[in-house]
Amino acid sequence: MADALRALATMNHRFAPQFAKTMLATPRADDDAAAFAAHCQAMNFEFTEGWADQNIPFVSPLLRDFAAQRGSVRYMEIGAYEGRNLAFMDWLLPAKLDVTVIDPWFDEDLNPEEKYHAVEPRFARNTAKLGFSKLTTHKGFSTYELPKMLERGETYDLIYIDGSHTAWAVGVDLAYCAALLEVGGMMVLDDYWHHESEIGGPGVKQAVDHFHGVFRRYFDITAVYRQVALTKVREIPR
């Protein structure tokens, strides 16, 4: 409760109207979380975490509306872990996504615990059951991989950002993803309310607030809940 009150007290005033609209007026897909959980059980996925499932009632209608305006969708995900969010995307938007993933999985400095050795093999087994027309994986940190993608001229329609939660890394992700995103495309930024990263120091919220303060004329605020969805409305000079 104290964390929730602190978050509301420090809310970005530019996000407040859309937060109120998202929470109070936007239709929710309240049955989708249970339906997706049943799908996971039927598919025998090997998921050990379900952190993002609480976002499903909000993000399901948002993504369905977005995808309904398009044929195929070039989708990038930063921070895939075991592949649960990819499974959700495949379930929600079957046969719609051309997917690119960035994740370091195990790293001696960032996550040296023995349990992380098992995550990447679990990701591979889980994603082998998915129906994407194309799945490209980049094993590494997004702060190193995104500049290479920009240099190659890659572009995306939809980007989901859930990598490192330090303000520095999130800021780098946002800057590059803003350039990689096509006009009319959308970025969904997870864990917006995190004031402090998992290793200390400023977190996601500070980076997102600062990014939007600088580039707000290039992005519409589409939704605000635990996540923030921004739609690119014009090209950014660079």
Secondary structure, 3 states (H helix, E strand, C coil): CHHHHHHHHCCCCCCHHHHHHHHHCCCCCCCHHHHHHHHHHHHCCCCCCCHHHHHHHHHHHHHHHHHHCCCCEEEEEECCCCCHHHHHHHHHCCCCEEEEEEECCCECCCECCHHHHHHHHHHHHHHCCCCCCEEEEEECCHHHHHHHHHHCCCCEEEEEECCCCCHHHHHHHHHHHHHHEEEEEEEEECCCCCCECCCCCECHHHHHHHHHHHHHHHEEEEEECCCEEEEECCCCCC
